């Protein structure tokens, strides 16, 4: 694999952001937005592949992560700030609009872009994360009622608690989260309800000999994540979760419609963001293509990079054969 590029530091929306780029400056820009607990480095397989296909691949360390700024205020991580960062990124790079791709939490951000900033978005690619229309009630309370207080998203709402647990042994935390070939979707569906509450913080604290699957990352890749999070901690990323209620309130005025071409890449065995969650998306995203990657769990672009790269490049060629308007 081509070595990961060094970042350019830009000013955007009141923060410093580390931006990693590959590909021709006049290529169609594709902004790759990572989730939790990840980094721009999570796109290490996509940057060279998209660049080789003629696209300008751009992967930032998102707000709170890696070499980018980590504001202290929880409210500085709401959806207005996160989408505003991407608008500022375009401005700093002299771009009018881009295709935005996002995985995990990055997916929630890129699906919000055409709602909040429609003039800056040419297309959207969701990886595992579907477009989720605004919930009828506070999403944190919805999760609490469905899965209890130890569901990881509900647990993350407690200031400082999960942050300290994840930072206690960063290497163990990444051996826990970054795994592949664990439980399949079919096997997961057969588990008793109490085993499907996604009590991830509790599971992290158990003996790792009982963890399913195998570590996804090789030693060099693991070192990048562990060294970075040892320096930064996890609070910046967890603060995104602490804005779920605020985001729900902020998004109330916006029509739930994505009016740009979109691609949804689903992973068959992701039990957190299952393909079933993308059913009915066409109601909200009329110009939609879907791809299902079999035998793949949550870390799709790292676990099955060739399938992801091929799906993205093929869709881009069909929809954006020349420069953006």
C-alpha positions, 0 to 999 in steps of 0.5 A, a space after each residue: 500500500 502507498 504510504 499514508 500522506 502527511 497532513 495539511 493543517 487548515 483553519 475551519 469553523 474555529 478549529 485546526 483540522 488535519 487533512 490528508 489528500 491524494 490524487 489530482 487537484 482537478 479531480 472530482 473531490 471526495 471527502 472521506 469522513 471517519 467515525 468512532 473510534 477512528 481517524 483519517 487513517 481509517 481511509 488508508 486503503 481508499 485514498 490511493 485507490 481513489 487517487 489512482 482512479 483520478 479523484 481528489 481523495 480528501 480525508 480529515 481527522 474529524 473534530 475531536 480526533 487525531 491531529 485536529 482540534 479537540 474543543 472542551 465544550 460538549 456543545 461544540 460537537 453538535 451536527 451544526 459544528 460538524 457539518 460546518 467543519 466540512 463547509 470550511 474545509 471546502 473553503 480552505 481548499 478552494 472547492 465549491 462542492 464535493 462528494 461526501 462519504 462517511 462511515 459510522 458517525 461520519 455517515 450521520 454527518 455526511 447524510 446531514 450535509 445535503 439537508 444543512 448545506 445543499 449547495 456544497 454537496 454533489 453526492 453522498 456515500 454512506 458506508 454502513 450508516 444509512 440515512 436515518 430520518 429524524 426520530 419521533 422522540 429523543 433518540 437517547 431515551 429511545 435507546 434507553 427504553 429499548 436497550 437499557 442504561 448499559 447500552 454503549 450509546 446511553 452509557 456514553 452520556 455520562 461525562 468522563 466515565 466511558 472516557 476513562 475506561 477506554 483510555 485505561 488500556 488503549 491497546 486493549 480497547 483497540 483489540 476489542 473494537 477493531 475485530 473481524 470474523 466475529 458473530 454473523 448477523 444470523 448468529 446474532 439474531 438468535 442470541 437472547 435479547 439481553 445479549 443484544 443490548 450492545 453493552 460494549 463498555 461492559 464487554 470491553 472490561 471482560 477478559 479478552 479470551 472470551 471475545 469473538 473473532 480476531 483482531 482486524 489490524 496488523 501491528 503497524 496499523 494498530 500502533 497508529 491508532 494506539 499511539 494517537 489515542 494514547 495522546 488524545 484520549 477518547 473524549 472528543 469522539 465520545 462527545 459526538 454521542 453526547 450531542 444526540 439529543 441536541 442534534 435531534 432538536 437542531 434538525 427539527 426544521 429540516 425536511 428529511 430529503 436527500 436530493 443528490 445522487 447517493 450510494 449506500 454500502 452495507 455490510 452483511 454482518 454489521 450488528 450495530 448498523 445492520 443492512 435492515 436499517 437501510 430498508 425504505 431509504 428510497 423514501 428519503 433518498 430518491 436517487 439511491 444505489 445500494 451495495 451489500 458486501 457479504 461476510 463483512 462486519 462493522 469496519 467495512 472500508 478497512 475489512 473489505 477495501 477492494 470491494 468498497 473501493 470498486 463500489 465507490 469508484 464505479 458509482 463515481 464514474 457513473 454519476 460524476 464522469 467530469 468536473 463538478 459544476 
